[in-house]
């Protein structure tokens, strides 16, 4: 039943944690959606047809103007000339066809024996026969009178007509002859006929032949023309209305074409469109998921499962987004570059100091994306304001990367100056990149506001850090540095009331810090925790050997059991004192656990000697709990070793090394690190580090004689 109850309690705790975590993620998503919803709300401008526009109206998106594109294509098609093809061989073809005509006439004459004296009936029958032979050719349209004249002609006359016909056709079609020029060329060929060698009937027949056989050899190419016009249409680029392009200028008369373009980009929609809202939901979801994944990675790497870190991350992240939204309203002041005063770097600075560097960088990227949307809403230029996004991105990176996590507060001013310089350089680069004209006001004011942004970020970070540290009991590097100040009340208390303990704590701090840094643990935390780990000894300082300056040991007058009780009390008394002074839980935890469940050997052996009955070892073991952090393990080892080495007479490097190894093996064999995630390899590194540090402290010195006789050298 007990195990079942423990499982239910643990399950409820995990379930509550998961529910709270999802609650934070939902809060982030809802707030971001509310801050950016202005980007998808209808922005119908107050414009009417044939009225004067009161302000510039810009396109919020890129859009293709299909109507203007089609008009441009039709213009390209209309301006593309038709294609023509020149058939050089057509003249010879037509000459051959004319030859076929005369061959047919000669053949029919011979078969029908037509002469100039043949009766009309025979001639008409011959004409029909000729036309029948030419029925598949366009030349069959020659008039009957022309064919009759040719049939009645003599062989000599017919030969002359054929020769003139061939020459006339070839000469007429030796150049390009289009359909527009055909009649002129035909008439020219007819008018060039010689009148001396032909009678009128033959001239008339020859004229008909030339008109029928002279044709256009430079003709329209429908296929090529169609292809050329299609290529011209395809080469026309789409007419684009670009994001940020001014469709209606202030003071212009609003035309129907302007209204059409406004409708095209969605600025005149009168019906509700849910698609942009879905797009914003997906965008917000992407940012929220990235936020959640980054916190999960931070939690796994830093091994900090407490929801307080998620609460801190959420507050800073959401606060940064709200800050962007508030600063976006500075556009209303109509002051050039005033919006660049936004202290966006404060969010990455706080996250860098309270969480970690990578999380600060990711936060800077996400806030830059959010800022690009929010500033796009404010400027009404586009959905995304790319220049502002770049400015926010580099300003955030400067706050995250240039701040040293272990800097004390005064040095943050230096970071503020560096952030300010980055802001100036980014703004200047954007101006030059966009080829903006440089002027005293348009250039100087944005640079000044960008410079101020860096120092405002520092001021806010300085002011907010104590609030986060106090509210969430966060042990930041800055807080640790403040706690290491010798003027801290508790350190003064140790120094004045237990000076031997104070010196011991300083030595332990030196050993622990170097060892922690060697294994990648928090050396600063180890140093500060070591300063305070024996604060409980200030309640009974005389009962601890390092504070017995007069050589009087009170334990000689009391029982081992009472001595045990007094000695056992100091870790827990120290924890109580630290809690009273609202010290960070990490330091309280180390002070309470720094002896684990180790055996108080001296008084245990003394009790055994004074008792007739066996004394259980458990009575002389510290109640615990054992250390569970690397820093705690290192401090426990450093504390024991430093105290043991201090009690040695004439310590040598070999003695120190043997003592260090002995204590390490004793603690390891006693299972004091079973609850800690420190590895054997790391323990070996810690052992080596402590040994090297102690060698430097207890190095060999020259033994000076007690009575030195000085020989006086007389002056020569």
C-alpha positions as CSV (number, residue, x, y, z in Angstrom):
1,X,0.0,0.0,0.0
2,X,2.8,2.4,0.8
3,X,4.4,1.8,-2.6
4,X,1.1,2.3,-4.3
5,X,0.6,5.6,-2.4
6,X,4.1,6.7,-3.4
7,X,3.5,5.9,-7.0
8,X,0.1,7.8,-7.0
9,X,1.8,10.8,-5.4
10,X,4.6,10.8,-7.9
11,X,2.2,10.3,-10.8
12,X,0.1,13.3,-9.6
13,X,3.3,15.4,-9.3
14,X,4.4,14.5,-12.8
15,X,0.9,15.1,-14.2
16,X,0.7,18.5,-12.5
17,X,4.1,19.4,-13.9
18,X,3.0,18.4,-17.5
19,X,-0.2,20.3,-17.2
20,X,1.5,23.4,-15.9
21,X,4.1,23.1,-18.7
22,X,1.4,22.9,-21.4
23,X,-0.3,25.8,-19.7
24,X,2.8,28.0,-20.2
25,X,3.1,26.9,-23.8
26,X,-0.6,27.7,-24.4
27,X,-0.1,31.1,-22.8
28,X,2.8,31.9,-25.1
29,X,0.8,30.9,-28.2
30,X,-2.3,32.9,-27.2
31,X,-0.4,36.0,-26.4
32,X,1.7,35.9,-29.6
33,X,-1.4,35.3,-31.7
34,X,-3.1,38.3,-30.0
35,X,-0.1,40.5,-30.6
36,X,0.2,39.6,-34.3
37,X,-3.5,39.3,-35.2
38,X,-3.4,42.8,-36.7
39,X,-1.4,41.4,-39.6
40,X,-4.4,39.4,-40.8
41,X,-7.3,41.7,-39.9
42,X,-9.0,43.5,-42.8
43,X,-7.2,46.7,-43.6
44,X,-9.8,48.2,-46.0
45,X,-8.7,51.8,-46.7
46,X,-11.1,54.7,-46.8
47,X,-11.0,55.4,-50.5
48,X,-13.8,56.0,-53.0
49,X,-13.9,56.1,-56.8
50,X,-13.2,59.6,-58.3
51,X,-12.2,61.1,-55.0
52,X,-8.9,62.5,-53.8
53,X,-6.8,60.0,-51.7
54,X,-6.1,61.3,-48.2
55,X,-3.0,59.1,-47.7
56,X,-0.7,56.7,-49.5
57,X,-2.0,53.1,-49.8
58,X,0.6,50.4,-50.1
59,X,0.2,46.7,-51.1
60,X,0.5,44.3,-48.2
61,X,1.4,41.4,-50.4
62,X,3.0,40.4,-53.7
63,X,0.2,39.9,-56.3
64,X,0.0,39.2,-60.0
65,X,-2.2,41.6,-61.9
66,X,-3.7,39.2,-64.4
67,X,-5.7,41.8,-66.3
68,X,-2.7,44.1,-66.8
69,X,-0.6,41.0,-67.8
70,X,-3.1,40.0,-70.4
71,X,-3.2,43.5,-71.9
72,X,0.5,43.5,-72.1
73,X,0.5,40.1,-73.9
74,X,-2.1,41.4,-76.4
75,X,0.1,44.4,-77.1
76,X,3.1,42.1,-77.6
77,X,1.1,39.9,-80.0
78,X,-0.2,42.9,-81.9
79,X,3.3,44.4,-82.3
80,X,4.7,41.1,-83.6
81,X,4.9,41.3,-87.4
82,X,3.5,38.5,-89.6
83,X,6.0,36.0,-91.1
84,X,6.4,35.5,-94.9
85,X,8.2,32.9,-96.9
86,X,9.9,33.5,-100.3
87,X,9.7,30.5,-102.7
88,X,12.5,31.0,-105.3
89,X,11.6,27.9,-107.2
90,X,8.0,28.9,-107.8
91,X,8.8,30.8,-111.0
92,X,10.2,27.6,-112.6
93,X,7.3,25.6,-111.3
94,X,4.9,28.0,-113.0
95,X,6.9,27.9,-116.2
96,X,6.6,24.1,-116.2
97,X,2.9,24.4,-115.6
98,X,2.6,26.8,-118.6
99,X,4.6,24.3,-120.6
100,X,2.1,21.5,-119.6
101,X,-0.7,23.8,-120.9
102,X,0.9,24.2,-124.3
103,X,1.7,20.4,-124.5
104,X,-1.9,19.6,-123.8
105,X,-3.1,22.1,-126.5
106,X,-0.6,20.7,-129.0
107,X,-1.7,17.1,-128.2
108,X,-5.4,17.9,-128.6
109,X,-4.8,19.8,-131.9
110,X,-3.0,16.9,-133.3
111,X,-5.6,14.4,-132.3
112,X,-8.5,16.5,-133.3
113,X,-6.7,17.9,-136.3
114,X,-7.7,21.5,-135.5
115,X,-6.7,24.2,-137.8
116,X,-7.6,27.8,-138.4
117,X,-10.3,26.6,-140.8
118,X,-11.8,24.0,-138.5
119,X,-15.5,24.6,-137.8
120,X,-16.6,26.1,-134.5
121,X,-18.1,22.8,-133.3
122,X,-14.8,20.9,-133.7
123,X,-12.9,23.8,-132.0
124,X,-15.4,23.8,-129.1
125,X,-15.0,20.1,-128.7
126,X,-11.3,20.5,-128.7
127,X,-11.6,23.3,-126.1
128,X,-13.6,20.9,-123.9
129,X,-10.9,18.3,-124.3
130,X,-8.2,20.7,-123.3
131,X,-10.1,21.8,-120.3
132,X,-10.7,18.2,-119.3
133,X,-7.0,17.6,-119.4
134,X,-6.5,20.7,-117.2
135,X,-9.4,20.0,-114.9
136,X,-7.1,19.3,-111.9
137,X,-5.2,22.5,-112.3
138,X,-6.1,26.1,-111.6
139,X,-5.2,26.9,-115.2
140,X,-8.5,25.3,-116.3
141,X,-10.1,28.6,-115.5
142,X,-8.7,30.1,-118.7
143,X,-11.5,31.5,-120.9
144,X,-12.7,29.4,-123.8
145,X,-11.9,32.1,-126.2
146,X,-8.3,32.0,-125.2
147,X,-8.1,28.3,-125.6
148,X,-9.9,28.5,-129.0
149,X,-7.3,31.1,-130.2
150,X,-4.5,28.9,-129.2
151,X,-6.0,25.8,-130.8
152,X,-6.5,27.7,-134.1
153,X,-3.0,29.1,-134.0
154,X,-0.3,27.7,-136.3
155,X,2.6,25.7,-134.8
156,X,4.9,28.7,-135.3
157,X,2.5,31.1,-133.6
158,X,1.9,28.6,-130.8
159,X,5.7,28.3,-130.3
160,X,6.1,32.1,-130.1
161,X,3.3,32.3,-127.6
162,X,4.8,29.6,-125.5
163,X,8.2,31.3,-125.5
164,X,6.8,34.7,-124.6
165,X,4.8,33.0,-121.9
166,X,7.8,31.3,-120.3
167,X,9.9,34.4,-120.5
168,X,7.1,36.6,-119.1
169,X,6.4,34.3,-116.2
170,X,10.0,33.9,-115.3
171,X,10.9,37.6,-115.5
172,X,7.8,38.6,-113.5
173,X,8.4,36.1,-110.7
174,X,12.2,36.5,-110.5
175,X,11.7,38.9,-107.6
176,X,9.5,38.7,-104.5
177,X,5.9,39.0,-105.4
178,X,3.4,39.4,-102.6
179,X,-0.3,39.2,-102.8
180,X,-0.5,43.0,-102.6
181,X,1.8,43.4,-105.6
182,X,0.5,40.5,-107.7
183,X,-2.0,42.5,-109.8
184,X,0.6,45.2,-110.5
185,X,3.2,42.6,-111.6
186,X,0.6,40.8,-113.8
187,X,-0.4,44.0,-115.5
188,X,3.2,44.9,-116.1
189,X,3.9,41.6,-117.7
190,X,0.8,42.0,-120.0
191,X,1.7,45.5,-121.0
192,X,5.2,44.3,-121.9
193,X,3.9,41.9,-124.6
194,X,5.2,42.6,-128.1
195,X,2.5,43.7,-130.5
196,X,4.4,43.1,-133.8
197,X,4.5,39.3,-133.7
198,X,1.1,38.5,-132.3
199,X,-2.4,39.1,-133.6
200,X,-5.1,40.4,-131.2
201,X,-6.7,37.0,-130.4
202,X,-3.3,35.6,-129.5
203,X,-2.5,38.7,-127.4
204,X,-5.7,38.3,-125.6
205,X,-5.1,34.6,-125.0
206,X,-1.5,35.3,-123.8
207,X,-2.7,38.0,-121.4
208,X,-5.1,35.5,-119.8
209,X,-2.3,32.9,-119.5
210,X,0.0,35.4,-117.8
211,X,-2.7,36.5,-115.4
212,X,-3.3,32.9,-114.5
213,X,0.2,31.7,-114.2
214,X,2.0,34.6,-112.6
215,X,1.3,34.2,-108.9
216,X,2.7,35.3,-105.6
217,X,5.9,33.7,-104.5
218,X,6.3,35.7,-101.2
219,X,3.4,34.4,-99.2
220,X,2.1,34.6,-95.6
221,X,3.4,31.8,-93.3
222,X,0.6,31.1,-90.9
223,X,2.5,28.5,-88.8
224,X,5.6,30.7,-88.2
225,X,3.4,33.8,-87.6
226,X,1.4,31.9,-85.0
227,X,4.5,30.6,-83.3
228,X,6.2,34.1,-83.2
229,X,3.1,35.7,-81.7
230,X,2.9,32.9,-79.1
231,X,6.6,33.3,-78.2
232,X,6.1,37.1,-77.9
233,X,3.2,36.5,-75.5
234,X,5.2,34.0,-73.5
235,X,8.1,36.4,-73.1
236,X,5.9,38.9,-71.4
237,X,6.6,38.8,-67.6
238,X,3.7,38.9,-65.2
239,X,2.7,42.4,-64.1
240,X,3.4,42.3,-60.4
241,X,2.1,44.5,-57.6
242,X,5.0,44.2,-55.1
243,X,4.7,44.2,-51.4
244,X,5.1,47.7,-50.1
245,X,4.4,49.3,-53.6
246,X,2.3,52.4,-53.4
247,X,-1.0,51.8,-55.3
248,X,-2.6,55.1,-54.5
249,X,-0.6,58.2,-53.8
250,X,-1.8,60.8,-51.4
251,X,-3.5,63.6,-53.3
252,X,-4.2,61.5,-56.4
253,X,-7.6,61.0,-58.0
254,X,-8.8,57.5,-57.3
255,X,-9.4,55.7,-60.6
256,X,-11.3,52.5,-61.4
257,X,-7.9,50.8,-62.2
258,X,-6.6,51.8,-58.7
259,X,-9.8,50.3,-57.1
260,X,-9.2,47.1,-59.1
261,X,-5.7,46.8,-57.9
262,X,-6.7,47.4,-54.3
263,X,-9.3,44.6,-54.6
264,X,-6.6,42.4,-56.2
265,X,-4.3,42.7,-53.1
266,X,-7.2,42.2,-50.7
267,X,-7.6,45.7,-49.4
268,X,-11.1,46.1,-50.6
269,X,-12.5,42.7,-49.6
270,X,-15.9,43.0,-48.0
271,X,-16.3,39.3,-47.1
272,X,-14.6,37.4,-44.3
273,X,-11.5,35.4,-45.3
274,X,-10.4,32.8,-42.8
275,X,-7.3,31.7,-44.7
276,X,-5.0,34.5,-43.3
277,X,-6.0,33.6,-39.8
278,X,-5.1,30.0,-40.4
279,X,-1.7,31.1,-41.7
280,X,-1.1,33.2,-38.6
281,X,-2.1,30.2,-36.5
282,X,0.5,28.1,-38.2
283,X,3.1,30.8,-37.9
284,X,2.4,31.2,-34.2
285,X,2.4,27.4,-33.7
286,X,5.8,27.2,-35.3
287,X,7.2,29.8,-32.9
288,X,5.5,28.2,-29.9
289,X,6.8,24.7,-30.8
290,X,10.3,26.1,-31.2
291,X,10.0,27.8,-27.8
292,X,8.9,24.5,-26.2
293,X,11.6,22.5,-27.9
294,X,14.3,24.9,-26.8
295,X,13.1,24.8,-23.2
296,X,13.1,21.1,-23.3
297,X,16.7,21.0,-24.6
298,X,17.7,23.5,-21.9
299,X,16.1,21.3,-19.2
300,X,17.8,18.2,-20.4
301,X,21.3,19.8,-20.7
302,X,21.1,21.8,-17.5
303,X,19.2,19.2,-15.6
304,X,16.8,21.8,-14.2
305,X,13.3,20.4,-14.2
306,X,11.8,23.0,-12.0
307,X,8.9,24.9,-13.6
308,X,10.3,28.1,-12.3
309,X,12.8,28.1,-15.2
310,X,9.9,27.7,-17.6
311,X,8.0,30.5,-15.9
312,X,11.1,32.7,-16.2
313,X,11.6,31.8,-19.8
314,X,7.9,32.5,-20.5
315,X,7.8,35.8,-18.7
316,X,10.9,37.1,-20.5
317,X,9.9,35.8,-23.9
318,X,6.3,37.1,-23.7
319,X,7.5,40.3,-22.2
320,X,9.9,40.8,-25.1
321,X,7.1,40.3,-27.6
322,X,4.9,42.8,-25.7
323,X,7.8,45.2,-25.6
324,X,8.0,45.0,-29.4
325,X,4.3,45.7,-29.7
326,X,4.4,48.7,-27.4
327,X,7.4,50.2,-29.2
328,X,5.7,49.7,-32.6
329,X,3.3,52.4,-31.6
330,X,6.2,54.9,-31.6
331,X,5.4,55.2,-35.4
332,X,2.5,57.5,-34.3
333,X,5.0,60.1,-33.1
334,X,6.2,60.7,-36.7
335,X,9.8,61.0,-35.5
336,X,12.3,59.5,-37.9
337,X,13.9,56.3,-36.6
338,X,12.2,56.5,-33.2
339,X,11.2,52.9,-33.3
340,X,14.8,51.8,-33.4
341,X,15.1,52.8,-29.7
342,X,13.4,49.5,-28.9
343,X,15.5,47.7,-26.2
344,X,15.1,44.3,-27.6
345,X,18.5,43.1,-26.4
346,X,17.2,43.1,-22.8
347,X,15.4,39.8,-23.3
348,X,18.5,37.8,-24.6
349,X,20.6,39.5,-21.9
350,X,18.2,38.2,-19.1
351,X,18.0,34.8,-20.6
352,X,21.8,34.6,-21.0
353,X,22.3,35.4,-17.3
354,X,19.4,33.3,-16.0
355,X,19.3,30.3,-18.3
356,X,22.0,29.8,-21.0
357,X,23.6,31.3,-24.1
358,X,21.9,29.0,-26.7
359,X,18.5,29.7,-25.4
360,X,19.2,33.4,-25.5
361,X,20.2,33.1,-29.2
362,X,17.1,31.1,-30.1
363,X,15.0,33.7,-28.3
364,X,16.6,36.5,-30.3
365,X,15.7,34.7,-33.6
366,X,12.1,34.1,-32.6
367,X,11.6,37.7,-31.3
368,X,13.0,39.0,-34.6
369,X,10.4,37.0,-36.5
370,X,7.7,38.3,-34.2
371,X,9.0,41.9,-34.6
372,X,9.0,41.7,-38.3
373,X,5.2,40.9,-38.3
374,X,4.3,43.4,-35.6
375,X,6.3,46.2,-37.3
376,X,4.8,45.2,-40.6
377,X,1.4,45.8,-39.1
378,X,2.4,49.3,-37.8
379,X,4.0,50.5,-41.0
380,X,1.2,49.0,-43.2
381,X,3.9,48.4,-45.7
382,X,3.8,44.6,-45.7
383,X,3.1,41.6,-43.6
384,X,6.8,41.3,-42.8
385,X,9.1,44.2,-42.2
386,X,12.5,42.6,-43.2
387,X,14.8,45.6,-42.3
388,X,13.4,45.8,-38.8
389,X,13.7,42.0,-38.4
390,X,17.4,42.2,-39.3
391,X,17.9,45.1,-36.9
392,X,16.2,43.2,-34.1
393,X,18.1,40.0,-34.9
394,X,21.6,41.5,-34.7
395,X,20.7,43.6,-31.6
396,X,19.5,40.4,-29.9
397,X,22.6,38.5,-30.9
398,X,24.7,41.2,-29.5
399,X,22.9,41.0,-26.2
400,X,23.2,37.2,-26.1
401,X,26.8,36.8,-27.3
402,X,28.7,39.8,-26.0
403,X,27.6,39.4,-22.4
404,X,29.9,37.3,-20.3
405,X,27.8,35.1,-18.1
406,X,30.2,35.7,-15.2
407,X,30.4,39.5,-15.5
408,X,29.5,41.6,-12.5
409,X,26.8,44.2,-12.9
410,X,29.2,47.2,-13.5
411,X,30.6,45.4,-16.6
412,X,27.2,45.1,-18.2
413,X,27.6,48.8,-19.0
414,X,30.4,47.7,-21.3
415,X,28.1,45.2,-22.9
416,X,25.5,48.0,-23.4
417,X,28.1,50.0,-25.3
418,X,28.9,47.0,-27.5
419,X,25.2,46.4,-28.2
420,X,24.8,50.1,-29.1
421,X,27.7,49.9,-31.5
422,X,26.3,46.8,-33.2
423,X,22.9,48.6,-33.5
424,X,24.6,51.6,-35.2
425,X,26.6,49.4,-37.6
426,X,23.5,47.3,-38.6
427,X,21.4,50.4,-39.2
428,X,24.2,52.0,-41.3
429,X,24.5,48.8,-43.3
430,X,20.8,48.7,-44.0
431,X,20.7,52.3,-45.1
432,X,23.7,51.8,-47.5
433,X,22.3,48.5,-48.7
434,X,19.0,50.1,-49.6
435,X,20.8,53.0,-51.3
436,X,19.1,55.5,-49.1
437,X,20.3,59.1,-49.4
438,X,22.3,60.0,-46.3
439,X,21.2,63.2,-44.5
440,X,21.6,64.6,-41.0
441,X,18.1,63.9,-39.9
442,X,17.1,60.8,-41.8
443,X,20.5,59.1,-41.0
444,X,21.5,60.7,-37.7
445,X,18.3,60.2,-35.8
446,X,18.0,56.5,-36.4
447,X,21.6,56.0,-35.4
448,X,21.1,58.0,-32.2
449,X,18.0,56.0,-31.3
450,X,19.9,52.7,-32.1
451,X,22.7,53.8,-29.8
452,X,20.3,54.6,-27.0
453,X,18.7,51.2,-27.4
454,X,21.8,49.4,-26.2
455,X,22.0,51.4,-22.9
456,X,18.3,51.2,-22.3
457,X,18.6,47.5,-22.6
458,X,21.4,47.5,-20.0
459,X,19.3,49.7,-17.6
460,X,16.3,47.3,-17.9
461,X,18.5,44.2,-17.5
462,X,20.1,45.7,-14.4
463,X,16.7,46.6,-12.9
464,X,15.0,43.4,-13.7
465,X,17.7,40.9,-12.7
466,X,17.3,41.4,-8.9
467,X,13.5,41.0,-9.3
468,X,13.9,37.7,-11.0
469,X,16.6,36.5,-8.6
470,X,14.4,37.4,-5.5
471,X,11.1,36.2,-6.9
472,X,12.3,32.9,-8.3
473,X,15.3,32.4,-6.0
474,X,17.6,32.2,-8.9
475,X,21.3,31.8,-8.3
476,X,22.8,33.8,-11.2
477,X,26.5,34.5,-11.7
478,X,25.9,38.1,-10.7
479,X,24.2,37.0,-7.5
480,X,27.1,34.6,-6.8
481,X,29.6,37.4,-7.2
482,X,27.7,39.6,-4.8
483,X,27.5,36.8,-2.3
484,X,31.3,36.3,-2.5
485,X,31.9,39.9,-1.3
486,X,33.7,39.7,2.1
487,X,31.5,42.5,3.3
488,X,28.4,40.2,3.2
489,X,26.9,40.0,6.7
490,X,27.2,36.3,7.0
491,X,30.8,36.2,5.8
492,X,31.6,39.0,8.3
493,X,29.9,36.9,11.0
494,X,32.1,33.9,10.2
495,X,35.2,36.1,10.1
496,X,34.5,37.7,13.5
497,X,33.0,34.8,15.4
498,X,34.9,31.9,13.9
499,X,38.1,33.2,12.2
500,X,39.6,29.7,11.9
501,X,36.5,28.4,10.2
502,X,36.7,31.4,7.9
503,X,40.2,30.6,6.8
504,X,39.3,27.0,6.4
505,X,36.4,28.0,4.2
506,X,38.5,30.1,2.0
507,X,41.0,27.3,1.5
508,X,38.1,24.9,0.7
509,X,36.7,27.4,-1.8
510,X,40.1,27.6,-3.6
511,X,40.3,23.8,-3.8
512,X,36.6,23.3,-4.9
513,X,36.6,26.0,-7.5
514,X,39.6,24.8,-9.4
515,X,38.4,21.1,-9.2
516,X,34.9,22.0,-10.4
517,X,36.3,23.9,-13.4
518,X,38.4,20.9,-14.2
519,X,35.4,18.7,-14.7
520,X,33.1,21.3,-16.2
521,X,31.0,22.0,-13.1
522,X,30.1,25.5,-11.8
523,X,33.3,26.6,-10.2
524,X,31.8,29.9,-9.1
525,X,29.0,28.2,-7.3
526,X,31.4,25.9,-5.6
527,X,33.6,28.8,-4.4
528,X,30.6,30.7,-2.9
529,X,29.0,27.7,-1.4
530,X,32.3,26.7,0.2
531,X,32.5,30.2,1.8
532,X,29.2,29.5,3.6
533,X,29.2,25.7,4.1
534,X,30.4,25.9,7.7
535,X,28.3,28.9,8.8
536,X,26.6,26.6,11.4
537,X,29.9,26.5,13.3
538,X,29.3,30.2,14.4
539,X,26.7,29.0,16.9
540,X,29.4,27.0,18.9
541,X,32.7,28.1,17.4
542,X,34.8,27.0,20.4
543,X,33.8,23.3,19.8
544,X,35.7,23.2,16.5
545,X,39.4,22.8,16.6
546,X,40.3,25.5,14.0
547,X,38.8,28.1,16.3
548,X,40.5,26.9,19.5
549,X,43.2,29.5,19.4
550,X,44.1,29.2,23.1
551,X,44.6,25.4,22.9
552,X,41.6,24.6,25.2
553,X,39.4,21.8,23.8
554,X,35.9,21.7,25.4
555,X,35.4,18.2,24.1
556,X,37.8,16.9,26.7
557,X,35.3,17.7,29.4
558,X,32.2,16.2,27.8
559,X,31.1,12.8,26.6
560,X,31.6,11.6,23.0
561,X,27.8,11.4,22.6
562,X,27.4,15.1,23.5
563,X,30.4,16.0,21.3
564,X,28.8,14.0,18.5
565,X,25.5,16.0,18.9
566,X,27.3,19.3,18.8
567,X,29.4,18.4,15.8
568,X,26.4,16.9,14.0
569,X,24.4,20.0,14.4
570,X,26.6,22.4,12.4
571,X,25.4,21.4,8.9
572,X,21.8,21.8,9.9
573,X,22.3,24.9,12.0
574,X,24.1,26.4,9.0
575,X,21.2,25.5,6.7
576,X,18.8,27.2,9.1
577,X,20.9,30.3,9.3
578,X,21.2,30.5,5.5
579,X,17.4,30.1,5.1
580,X,16.9,32.9,7.6
581,X,19.0,35.2,5.5
582,X,17.1,34.0,2.3
583,X,20.2,32.6,0.7
584,X,19.8,30.6,-2.6
585,X,18.6,27.0,-2.2
586,X,21.7,25.7,-4.0
587,X,24.0,27.1,-1.3
588,X,21.7,26.0,1.5
589,X,21.6,22.5,0.0
590,X,25.3,22.2,-0.1
591,X,25.8,23.4,3.5
592,X,23.2,20.9,4.7
593,X,24.6,17.9,2.8
594,X,28.4,18.5,2.8
595,X,29.0,15.7,5.3
596,X,26.5,13.3,3.8
597,X,26.3,10.2,6.1
598,X,30.0,10.0,6.9
599,X,31.3,8.6,10.1
600,X,32.6,10.8,12.9
601,X,35.5,8.5,13.5
602,X,37.3,10.3,16.3
603,X,34.4,10.4,18.7
604,X,33.2,7.0,17.5
605,X,36.5,5.4,18.5
606,X,36.5,7.4,21.8
607,X,33.0,6.2,22.6
608,X,34.1,2.6,21.9
609,X,37.0,3.0,24.3
610,X,34.8,4.5,27.1
611,X,31.9,2.0,26.7
612,X,31.7,-1.5,27.9
613,X,29.2,-2.4,25.2
614,X,29.7,-2.2,21.5
615,X,28.6,1.2,20.1
616,X,26.6,1.1,16.9
617,X,28.4,2.8,14.1
618,X,25.1,4.4,12.9
619,X,25.0,6.5,16.1
620,X,28.1,8.4,15.0
621,X,27.1,8.8,11.3
622,X,25.8,12.1,10.1
623,X,22.0,11.9,9.4
624,X,22.6,13.0,5.8
625,X,21.2,13.4,3.2
626,X,24.1,12.7,0.8
627,X,25.3,15.2,-1.8
628,X,23.5,15.0,-5.1
629,X,25.4,17.5,-7.2
630,X,28.9,17.6,-8.6
631,X,29.6,20.9,-6.8
632,X,28.4,19.3,-3.5
633,X,30.6,16.3,-4.0
634,X,33.7,18.4,-4.7
635,X,33.1,20.6,-1.6
636,X,32.6,17.5,0.6
637,X,36.0,16.1,-0.6
638,X,37.7,19.5,-0.4
639,X,36.4,20.1,3.1
640,X,37.6,16.7,4.5
641,X,41.0,16.9,2.7
642,X,41.7,20.4,3.8
643,X,40.9,19.7,7.4
644,X,43.0,16.5,7.4
645,X,46.0,18.2,5.7
646,X,45.8,21.1,8.2
647,X,46.2,18.7,11.0
648,X,49.3,17.0,9.6
649,X,52.7,17.8,11.0
650,X,55.2,18.8,8.5
651,X,53.2,17.9,5.4
652,X,55.2,16.8,2.4
653,X,54.0,16.3,-1.2
654,X,54.1,12.5,-0.8
655,X,52.2,12.7,2.5
656,X,49.6,15.0,1.0
657,X,49.1,12.8,-2.0
658,X,48.7,9.7,0.1
659,X,46.2,11.5,2.3
660,X,44.2,12.8,-0.6
661,X,44.0,9.3,-2.2
662,X,43.0,7.8,1.2
663,X,40.1,10.2,1.7
664,X,38.9,9.7,-1.8
665,X,38.9,6.0,-1.6
666,X,37.2,6.1,1.8
667,X,34.4,8.4,0.6
668,X,34.0,6.3,-2.6
669,X,33.9,3.1,-0.7
670,X,31.5,4.5,1.9
671,X,29.0,5.2,-0.9
672,X,28.9,9.0,-0.3
673,X,28.5,9.7,-4.0
674,X,25.7,7.2,-4.7
675,X,23.1,9.9,-5.2
676,X,25.4,12.1,-7.3
677,X,25.8,12.1,-11.1
678,X,29.6,12.5,-10.8
679,X,31.6,9.8,-12.7
680,X,34.7,7.9,-11.6
681,X,36.7,9.7,-14.3
682,X,35.6,13.0,-13.0
683,X,36.5,12.0,-9.4
684,X,40.0,11.1,-10.6
685,X,40.2,14.6,-12.2
686,X,39.0,16.2,-8.9
687,X,41.5,14.2,-6.9
688,X,44.4,15.3,-9.2
689,X,43.3,18.9,-9.1
690,X,43.0,19.0,-5.3
691,X,46.4,17.3,-4.9
692,X,48.1,19.8,-7.3
693,X,46.5,22.8,-5.5
694,X,47.6,21.5,-2.1
695,X,51.1,21.0,-3.4
696,X,51.2,24.7,-4.2
697,X,50.0,25.6,-0.7
698,X,52.2,23.2,1.3
699,X,55.3,23.4,-0.8
700,X,58.7,23.1,0.8
701,X,60.2,26.2,2.3
702,X,63.7,27.2,3.4
703,X,64.2,26.7,7.1
704,X,65.8,29.8,8.5
705,X,68.2,29.5,11.5
706,X,66.9,30.9,14.8
707,X,70.1,32.7,15.7
708,X,71.9,34.2,12.8
709,X,75.2,35.8,13.4
710,X,75.9,38.7,11.1
711,X,79.5,39.5,10.4
712,X,80.3,43.1,10.2
713,X,82.6,44.0,7.4
714,X,84.8,47.0,8.2
715,X,85.1,49.6,5.5
716,X,88.3,49.6,3.7
